[in-house]
């Protein structure tokens, strides 16, 4: 049971971290010239 909870938690965290959230992030994500907009 503990393994299932940890696996679900890991999937949720990865989904939150790797999806573009806001309109600005979506534009940055879809932009062809991505290197200038990486936020460094």
C-alpha positions in Angstrom: 0.0 0.0 0.0 2.8 2.4 0.9 4.5 1.7 -2.5 1.3 2.7 -4.4 1.0 5.9 -2.5 4.6 6.8 -3.2 4.2 6.0 -6.9 1.1 8.1 -7.2 2.9 11.0 -5.4 5.9 10.7 -7.7 3.6 10.8 -10.8 1.7 13.9 -9.5 5.0 15.7 -8.7 6.5 14.9 -12.1 3.2 16.0 -13.9 3.2 19.3 -12.0 6.9 20.0 -12.7 6.9 19.1 -16.4 3.7 20.7 -17.7 3.6 24.3 -18.9 1.1 26.0 -16.7 0.5 29.7 -17.6 0.0 31.4 -21.0 3.5 32.8 -20.8 5.0 29.4 -20.2 2.9 27.9 -23.0 4.2 30.6 -25.4 7.7 29.9 -24.2 7.2 26.2 -24.6 5.9 26.5 -28.1 8.4 29.1 -29.2 10.9 27.8 -31.9 13.7 30.1 -30.5 13.6 28.5 -27.1 17.1 29.3 -25.9 16.6 33.0 -25.3 13.5 32.3 -23.2 14.7 29.6 -20.8 14.8 32.0 -17.9 18.4 31.8 -17.0 
